Amino acid sequence: MALSIFDDKAFTPNDDMVPTVLGASHALWKAIKEHLSANYKKINEEWKFYGKESGWTKNIKSDKRTLFMFVPMRDKFQVYFTLGEKAVTAVHNSDLPKEIKDLIPDAKQCVCGFGFRFDVKSKSDANAVIKLTEIKNKN
């Protein structure tokens, strides 16, 4: 079973499907998107199928740089970040919750950086997405 609720490679999801799938958590996704639209010059969103284990995810980009990936699930969603070394240091020096900081692996950085994901279930989680996006964009 794929991580994303959208798991059929032959059928590309669209934004009209997201509110129904996310349920009440759609308000959190909407708040994140509104922040991005208000604070970044050009936000691009692109659905991508990464395989049977992942399913369809949406890449959220500022111009050509991926900020994070949105993973829709039944009644919730996850975000997936990949951070470079400077951004990881900035996260550890930030006021983000310890639970978020603890998600970043201590392993050696690979080519694409340190990757981690988490469920967005509350306003605090949505605020962490916004803060992580700001950190990533600056570093």
Salt bridges, closest charged atoms under 4 A:
ASP15 OD1 - LYS58 NZ 2.34
GLU45 OE1 - LYS33 NZ 3.23
GLU45 OE1 - LYS58 NZ 2.68
GLU46 OE1 - LYS61 NZ 3.90
ASP95 OD1 - LYS131 NZ 3.55
ASP102 OD2 - LYS98 NZ 2.62
ASP119 OD2 - LYS76 NZ 3.25
GLU134 OE2 - HIS35 NE2 3.37
